[in-house]
């Protein structure tokens, strides 16, 4: 931080700042802002994913609980059949209500069956922790920016896609146009890599590019790269001269990346 000096009459003077220093400061601010926006989008996407997983899990628990109640009611009815509904509808209704209450563990008699049909609070918290842990996988295995850039340099699974993308860069598409173009150019599909001995799979669709360890990234992922982020990264690499030039000089070989399997 620059110091501010004061003259004898009390007026302050700020030392001159060179144009290069000003540009450097603005550039650092721009990178910090870009990283903040990217992290914000990733965090928001992770929260939505966690919410969807929890909703799905609760629906599954509810379905299993209902099935267990139905199964137990059938067992109780086999031991204590209900009276003829046509002969005595009220007796049939009372009997069925009693069976249902016993199955749910809420009967009025003292000898009803108390069932553990629904998870306890601790069990629910345990499931929530599992779902949250699945989203925290990037902390254990960080898909670095360098790996993301290497993957982007391979393009999609379509033929000549790198030349198509480069042509659009030369045309000077703006970020919104580039984002839309990439989404259409990649389409829907996936492929795999081996990076430093670790299998890495990617899956791309309308939402972006999912990256994950292992043989599939279609449903779960370690990192999500939106099309907006992909467009920004590709443009930055192109402007720095390490997007297409590197691939041409090393015929379509990406450092530390092999492509042994595709479309997972």
Helices and strands as residue ranges (DSSP letters): E 4-6, E 12-14, H 19-79, H 89-104, H 121-135, H 137-140, H 145-152, H 161-171, H 175-186, E 189-195, E 198-205, E 208-213, E 223-225, H 227-240, H 244-249, E 257-258
